[in-house]
Amino acid sequence: MPASPEPQPVRPSDLIAALERAVGSERCLSRLEQLLVYECDGLTLHSAKPAAVVLPRSRDEVCAVVAACRMHAVPFVPRGAGTGLSGGALANEGAVVIECSQMNRILDVDVDNRIAVVEPGVINADLSSAIAEFGLFYAPDPSSQLACTIGGNVAENSGGPHTLKYGTTTNHILALELVLPDASVVELGSPTGMSAGYDLVGAVVGSEGTLGVVTKITVRLSAIPVCVETLLASFPDVVSACRAVGSVIEAGLVPAALEIIDSRTIAAVEASVYAAGLPKEAGAVLIVELDGPAVALEPQIERIRAFCAQHGAVAIDVAEDEQQRQRFWLARKGAFGAMGRLAPDLYVHDAVVPRSRLPEVLERVCEIGDRYGLTLSNVFHAGDGNLHPNISFDRRDPDELERVLAAGNEILRCCVEAGGVITGEHGVGSEKQEYLGLVFSEADMDAMKRLRAAFDPDGVSNPGKIFPTTRFCAESNPKARGYDRVPLVE
Ligand SMILES: Cc1cc2nc3c(=O)[nH]c(=O)nc-3n(C[C@H](O)[C@H](O)[C@H](O)COP(=O)(O)OP(=O)(O)OC[C@H]3O[C@@H](n4cnc5c(N)ncnc54)[C@H](O)[C@@H]3O)c2cc1C
C-alpha cells in the first residue's frame, strides 16, 4: 500500500472543493436540504448527517473521492439505493457518502459462460430484465429488487424468496473490483469462479462497506427454469403453516421458495395496490414455488399438497397462469410497502432460527408482540428459517417507541436462544452491533476486526458499523486512527 499522505487540516470548504474536483460540482451535494435525503436508509430510527454526498460515474472518480477524503482525514461510506434495513449506509462521524447509483452500466454479458460484469449501481431487477432474451436471470432476488443495487446486495450478502434453492448473493459473485481506503484498486476472485489463495471475494461479500468501495462485480447467471409452478396454501394460523414447511424440508424436497404471510399482512396487502386475491379470512398463507422440468414438478406438487393438508390447510390453489403467479409475488414482495397503511413507522426485524424451531419461536414472537401491546405481523422466508417480525408503530409516541425497542431486544434474544443468529440478510449495520456479542466471542470478533484492519487499517470505510462501538477501540477512538495529528479548523 502507498505511504499515507500527511493529513491536512479539516476545513469543510476545502473538503467540498476537493470533492468537487473529483466528480464535478453538479455531482457533489453539500447543501443542507440535499444532505437531508441521505441521513438514513430504510431503517429510519437511526440517522446521521453526512459532510457531503458525491455521485461518481467511474472507478477513477471513486479513487479520486477516496483520496480526497484521505487527504482531509474524513471517513467515507459507500451507498447504493439506500434501501438497507440496518442503518448500514449511515454517514457516521461526518462521513462523505459515496453514492454509486450513477455507476449503473452492465459492462459485459458472456452468454456462453453465463456471467455478467456490472457496475455496483445496477438495479438488481434490471439485470434480470436485460438478460432475459438470452434465457438467463440473476438469481438473488431481494423483495426490494426493483430499487436496490447489486453493490448494496454484495455488501449485505442479500437473500430473497428464492434463496432456499439458489443461495444468497455470495453464491453468485465470482470476482470483484474494490477501491481500498488508501485509494488503491484491487481485483479479487476470477470469472471462472476458481481462485488461488484466500477467498477474499467471500470476505468482501457481506462486509457492509467496511472494506472499501466495490466498483465492479462479476456475477454468475442462471438459466431461466423451463417450468415453474406456484402454490398458495391457506392455513388457520401461522404456526400450522410453519409445521407444513418443516414437513416439506424433512421430506428432502427443495422448492425454489417457501414463504409465509400472516393474517395482518394479508389484510394490509389486500387493501393496497399489491392486492392479489389472497384469502382475507386465512390465518396465514404459504407460497410454495417449484421449478425444473415439468415432469418432475407434478409429483412434488402432490406431495406438498398432502403435507399442507396434514397440517390443516383449508385451501390449496395452484397459480393458473403466469399472470396469477406474478400477482402472488407482487403481493409478497410489496408486503413491507403495504404495511405503510398500518402505522407511520415500520420496524422490519431480521433473524434466523433452525427451521425445526420455527413453530415454537413464532409463537414466542407473537406472545412478545402482544405482551408489549404492539401491532406485530410476520412475512418471511420460512424455508430458510429467516424471520421478519414487523412492528408497526408511531415513533412520535415515546412510550410506544420504548416498547418497540424492548420487544425487538427480546425477539432477537429468543431467536439466539433457539440456536439462531441475529441477522439473515439485512446485516448488522448500526442497528445490531451491540448484539454481535450474543453470537460471537471476543476472540471471534477480534479475528474479524483484524481482517477488517488488513483492508482498512485506519477504520475510515463506513466507520462505526458491525462491531460493538464500546469495545472496538480503533473505531471509537480517533487517536487510534492517526487523526490525532489532524488540527481541526472550524
Ligand atoms: C421493502 C424492502 C424489502 C427488502 N427485502 C429484502 C430481501 O428480501 N432480502 C434482503 O436481503 N434484503 C432486503 N431488503 C434490504 C435491502 O434492500 C438490501 O439490504 C439491499 O441489498 C440494499 O441495497 P442498496 O443498494 O439499497 O444498499 P444501501 O442501503 O445503499 O447500502 C447497504 C450497505 O451496502 C453498502 N454498500 C452499498 N454500495 C456499496 C459499494 N458499491 N461498495 C461497498 N459497499 C456498498 C453500504 O455502505 C451499506 O452498508 C429490503 C428492503 C426493503 C426496503
The ligand as a Tripos MOL2 file, in Angstrom:
@<TRIPOS>MOLECULE
LIG
   53    58     1     0     0
SMALL
NO_CHARGES

@<TRIPOS>ATOM
      1 C1        -39.2140   -3.1720    1.0320 C.3       1 LIG1
      2 C2        -37.8600   -3.8000    1.2980 C.ar      1 LIG1
      3 C3        -37.7080   -5.1660    1.1010 C.ar      1 LIG1
      4 C4        -36.4570   -5.7620    1.3290 C.ar      1 LIG1
      5 N1        -36.3180   -7.1060    1.0960 N.ar      1 LIG1
      6 C5        -35.1080   -7.6820    1.2430 C.ar      1 LIG1
      7 C6        -34.9350   -9.0840    0.9670 C.ar      1 LIG1
      8 O1        -35.8420   -9.8010    0.5760 O.2       1 LIG1
      9 N2        -33.6980   -9.5870    1.1390 N.ar      1 LIG1
     10 C7        -32.6440   -8.8220    1.5410 C.ar      1 LIG1
     11 O2        -31.5360   -9.3430    1.6580 O.2       1 LIG1
     12 N3        -32.7870   -7.5140    1.8160 N.ar      1 LIG1
     13 C8        -33.9820   -6.9180    1.6690 C.ar      1 LIG1
     14 N4        -34.1250   -5.5820    1.9360 N.ar      1 LIG1
     15 C9        -32.9740   -4.7930    2.4240 C.3       1 LIG1
     16 C10       -32.1480   -4.0720    1.3150 C.3       1 LIG1
     17 O3        -32.9330   -3.8470    0.1680 O.3       1 LIG1
     18 C11       -30.8950   -4.8780    0.9580 C.3       1 LIG1
     19 O4        -30.0210   -4.9060    2.0730 O.3       1 LIG1
     20 C12       -30.1300   -4.3160   -0.2510 C.3       1 LIG1
     21 O5        -29.0670   -5.1730   -0.5800 O.3       1 LIG1
     22 C13       -29.5720   -2.9200   -0.0280 C.3       1 LIG1
     23 O6        -29.1540   -2.4240   -1.2810 O.3       1 LIG1
     24 P1        -28.9880   -0.8510   -1.5080 P.3       1 LIG1
     25 O7        -28.4870   -0.6510   -2.9000 O.co2     1 LIG1
     26 O8        -30.2240   -0.1460   -1.1650 O.co2     1 LIG1
     27 O9        -27.8210   -0.5500   -0.4720 O.3       1 LIG1
     28 P2        -27.7120    0.6010    0.6340 P.3       1 LIG1
     29 O10       -28.8680    0.5300    1.5680 O.co2     1 LIG1
     30 O11       -27.4520    1.8890   -0.0220 O.co2     1 LIG1
     31 O12       -26.3890    0.1330    1.3990 O.3       1 LIG1
     32 C14       -26.3860   -1.0740    2.1170 C.3       1 LIG1
     33 C15       -24.9530   -1.3770    2.5740 C.3       1 LIG1
     34 O13       -24.1540   -1.6150    1.4330 O.3       1 LIG1
     35 C16       -23.0010   -0.8040    1.4350 C.3       1 LIG1
     36 N5        -22.7020   -0.5080    0.0300 N.ar      1 LIG1
     37 C17       -23.5700   -0.0420   -0.9120 C.ar      1 LIG1
     38 N6        -22.9340    0.0670   -2.0900 N.ar      1 LIG1
     39 C18       -21.6490   -0.3500   -1.9110 C.ar      1 LIG1
     40 C19       -20.4990   -0.4550   -2.7380 C.ar      1 LIG1
     41 N7        -20.5320   -0.1240   -4.0280 N.pl3     1 LIG1
     42 N8        -19.3460   -0.8990   -2.1900 N.ar      1 LIG1
     43 C20       -19.2780   -1.2610   -0.8840 C.ar      1 LIG1
     44 N9        -20.3360   -1.1750   -0.0550 N.ar      1 LIG1
     45 C21       -21.5100   -0.7300   -0.5610 C.ar      1 LIG1
     46 C22       -23.3840    0.4060    2.2750 C.3       1 LIG1
     47 O14       -22.2550    1.0160    2.8540 O.3       1 LIG1
     48 C23       -24.2800   -0.2320    3.3180 C.3       1 LIG1
     49 O15       -23.5060   -0.7580    4.3600 O.3       1 LIG1
     50 C24       -35.3660   -4.9640    1.7540 C.ar      1 LIG1
     51 C25       -35.5340   -3.5920    1.9340 C.ar      1 LIG1
     52 C26       -36.7680   -3.0170    1.7210 C.ar      1 LIG1
     53 C27       -36.9060   -1.5200    1.9190 C.3       1 LIG1
@<TRIPOS>BOND
     1     1     2 1
     2     2     3 ar
     3     2    52 ar
     4     3     4 ar
     5     4     5 ar
     6     4    50 ar
     7     5     6 ar
     8     6     7 ar
     9     6    13 1
    10     7     8 2
    11     7     9 ar
    12     9    10 ar
    13    10    11 2
    14    10    12 ar
    15    12    13 ar
    16    13    14 ar
    17    14    15 1
    18    14    50 ar
    19    15    16 1
    20    16    17 1
    21    16    18 1
    22    18    19 1
    23    18    20 1
    24    20    21 1
    25    20    22 1
    26    22    23 1
    27    23    24 1
    28    24    25 2
    29    24    26 1
    30    24    27 1
    31    27    28 1
    32    28    29 2
    33    28    30 1
    34    28    31 1
    35    31    32 1
    36    32    33 1
    37    33    34 1
    38    33    48 1
    39    34    35 1
    40    35    36 1
    41    35    46 1
    42    36    37 ar
    43    36    45 ar
    44    37    38 ar
    45    38    39 ar
    46    39    40 ar
    47    39    45 ar
    48    40    41 1
    49    40    42 ar
    50    42    43 ar
    51    43    44 ar
    52    44    45 ar
    53    46    47 1
    54    46    48 1
    55    48    49 1
    56    50    51 ar
    57    51    52 ar
    58    52    53 1
@<TRIPOS>SUBSTRUCTURE
     1 LIG1         1 GROUP 0 **** ****
